[in-house]
Amino acid sequence: MTTIGVEEEYLLLDPVTGLPVPLADKVRAGASLGHLAADQEVHSDLLQAQMSVATPVCGTLEEAGGHLLRLRHAVGAAAEAHGCRIAACGTPPLRHGHPMAVTDQAPYRALLARAPQLVAEQLVNGMHVYIGVPSRETGVQVLNRIRVWLPALTALSANSPLWDGHDTGFASWRTVVSGRWPVSGMPPRFADLADHDRRVRQLLDSELISDTGQLYWQARLPAEHLTVELRCLDVQLRADDAVMVAGLARALVETALAETAANAPVLDCDQELLQASLWHAARHGLSTTLVDPSGRQRRAGEMLYELLRHVTPALDAADDTRQVTALVHRLLQNGTGADRQRSALSQGGLPAVTALITGRGTLP
């Protein structure tokens, strides 16, 4: 069974005003001192109102979910000790009228110098899933096979509809904000590993990016690990929502590994259609339709069940089918995080949204 690791990013919010607060360094130190999290598991992020946690390498969904609960508890307790709360949402419902402080690290200072307005608006939080692969060559083949399913994963994980106190009309506004960097959006199809490495080297040599960490594709090959990293996901309201998404992501990669071993044909999609499909998924979430690889619009629920059908053999092999399908059915009944944020907004305004995303409101 392939290994899995999960990274989550959170906001730090004032519990009264709902505004982001620049307390990441203090909260990170407090979380590590609480003996529930190690230094390497809790990190500051680009902006000082953001935190991130990373699970160890895990073999099962249960193990990954247990670590996520532990880390959420550790960071949440440290945040409370400093008068703020962590918020599991892709964008802040409210922002200050001035830029948030940037974490004092060389890569972040360089980004600020290069694109100050983009950095000021990069107050967005994702969930990254890392799935082990046997080689980088195989990883490239996996990227080619999973890319057509990334819009569906974006839609079901959508949890960022609000920005500057209003509904953006997008289920995942984080996807739009994070897609403005030079190398972002859907990954291209690569002929092989040599083609992948040549194209990355060209970006580096031209100084359009300064390191491979600035390859902000929705899925990519990390340079430091033998993994495929899925980056198309908003952070989830609840830890079990995150487990569901992680289970689907791993099953998708395992299915691609099996197809690669069998030399099965690649289900391909033109780059422009795939990019537009991602935009459509970020716009609507699961509320209307999604676009299949042929370019046909289908009901979102139908596409989700098609995704489940596609990965069921991998879910069965990992003994994850019952857990993941039950959570998917709950999602279809109760809605995405974006749907629940909008419901809270309509029923109780921004205070109700703040309560929801910080775990103080009622979650169905």
JOLINCOR-V614337 format. One record per residue. N is the residue number from 1. PHI is phi as a letter, one per 30 degrees, with the letter a starting at -180 (* if undefined). OMEGA is omega in whole degrees, -180 to 180 (none if undefined). Layout:
BEGIN
n={N:N}
phi={PHI:PHI}
omega={OMEGA:OMEGA}
END
This chain:
BEGIN
n={1:2:3:4:5:6:7:8:9:10:11:12:13:14:15:16:17:18:19:20:21:22:23:24:25:26:27:28:29:30:31:32:33:34:35:36:37:38:39:40:41:42:43:44:45:46:47:48:49:50:51:52:53:54:55:56:57:58:59:60:61:62:63:64:65:66:67:68:69:70:71:72:73:74:75:76:77:78:79:80:81:82:83:84:85:86:87:88:89:90:91:92:93:94:95:96:97:98:99:100:101:102:103:104:105:106:107:108:109:110:111:112:113:114:115:116:117:118:119:120:121:122:123:124:125:126:127:128:129:130:131:132:133:134:135:136:137:138:139:140:141:142:143:144:145:146:147:148:149:150:151:152:153:154:155:156:157:158:159:160:161:162:163:164:165:166:167:168:169:170:171:172:173:174:175:176:177:178:179:180:181:182:183:184:185:186:187:188:189:190:191:192:193:194:195:196:197:198:199:200:201:202:203:204:205:206:207:208:209:210:211:212:213:214:215:216:217:218:219:220:221:222:223:224:225:226:227:228:229:230:231:232:233:234:235:236:237:238:239:240:241:242:243:244:245:246:247:248:249:250:251:252:253:254:255:256:257:258:259:260:261:262:263:264:265:266:267:268:269:270:271:272:273:274:275:276:277:278:279:280:281:282:283:284:285:286:287:288:289:290:291:292:293:294:295:296:297:298:299:300:301:302:303:304:305:306:307:308:309:310:311:312:313:314:315:316:317:318:319:320:321:322:323:324:325:326:327:328:329:330:331:332:333:334:335:336:337:338:339:340:341:342:343:344:345:346:347:348:349:350:351:352:353:354:355:356:357:358:359:360:361:362:363:364}
phi={*:d:d:b:b:b:c:b:c:b:c:c:b:d:d:c:d:i:d:d:b:d:b:d:d:d:d:e:d:d:d:d:d:d:i:c:b:c:e:d:c:b:b:d:b:e:c:d:c:b:b:b:b:b:d:d:d:b:c:b:d:e:d:d:d:d:d:d:d:d:d:d:d:d:d:d:d:d:d:e:d:c:i:b:b:d:b:c:b:d:b:d:d:b:b:d:d:b:d:d:d:d:d:d:b:e:d:d:d:d:d:d:d:d:b:d:d:d:d:d:c:d:d:b:b:c:b:c:c:c:c:d:b:d:a:d:d:d:e:d:d:d:e:d:c:c:e:d:c:d:e:d:d:d:d:d:c:e:a:a:d:c:a:h:i:b:d:d:i:c:d:b:d:e:d:d:d:d:c:c:d:e:c:a:i:d:d:d:d:c:d:a:d:d:d:e:d:d:d:d:d:d:d:d:d:d:i:d:b:c:a:d:d:c:d:c:d:d:b:a:c:d:d:c:b:d:b:c:c:c:b:d:c:d:d:c:e:b:d:d:d:d:d:e:d:d:d:d:d:d:d:d:d:d:d:d:d:d:d:d:d:d:h:d:d:d:d:c:a:e:e:d:d:d:d:d:d:d:e:d:d:d:d:c:h:c:d:b:b:b:c:d:e:d:j:c:d:b:e:e:d:d:d:d:d:d:d:d:e:d:c:e:e:d:d:d:d:c:i:c:d:d:d:d:d:d:d:d:d:d:e:d:d:c:j:d:e:d:d:d:d:d:d:d:d:d:c:b:i:d:e:d:d:e:d:d:d:c:i:c:c:d:c:d}
omega={-178:178:-178:172:-176:172:176:177:-179:169:170:-174:168:-174:-179:-176:-175:-179:176:180:-174:-175:-172:-177:-180:-179:179:179:180:180:-179:179:-177:176:174:-178:177:-178:-175:180:-176:-174:164:-180:-176:-178:-173:174:-178:175:171:176:-180:177:167:173:-174:178:-178:175:179:179:179:179:177:178:179:177:179:-177:175:179:-178:-179:179:179:178:177:179:-180:179:172:178:180:172:180:-179:179:-175:178:177:175:178:175:173:176:179:-177:176:180:178:177:-172:174:-172:-180:-179:176:179:177:180:179:-176:-173:-173:-178:177:178:180:-178:-177:179:-175:-171:-179:173:-179:180:-179:-179:-177:175:-175:-178:177:177:176:178:177:178:177:178:-179:-175:-177:-171:-178:-179:-176:176:178:177:176:-178:-175:179:-174:-176:-178:-178:-169:-180:178:172:-179:177:-178:-172:177:175:178:176:175:-180:-180:-178:-176:-179:-176:178:-173:-179:-175:180:-175:177:176:171:-178:178:-180:-179:179:177:178:-176:178:-177:176:180:178:177:179:-178:179:-179:172:169:-177:177:-175:173:179:168:-173:175:-180:169:-175:173:175:-177:-170:-177:173:-180:162:-178:174:-174:-172:-168:166:171:-172:-180:-174:180:-180:170:179:178:178:-178:179:179:177:-179:180:180:178:179:179:176:178:177:179:178:179:179:-180:-178:178:179:-179:172:-171:180:179:-175:-177:177:180:179:178:177:177:178:180:179:178:180:-169:-174:178:-171:-178:-175:167:-176:179:-175:178:-178:-179:176:179:177:-176:179:178:179:180:177:175:175:179:178:-178:-173:-176:177:178:176:179:-178:180:-176:-179:-170:-176:-178:-176:-178:177:179:176:178:176:178:-179:178:-172:180:177:173:177:178:-178:175:179:177:178:180:-178:-176:-175:179:-176:176:178:177:179:178:-179:-172:175:177:-180:179:-179:177:179:none}
END
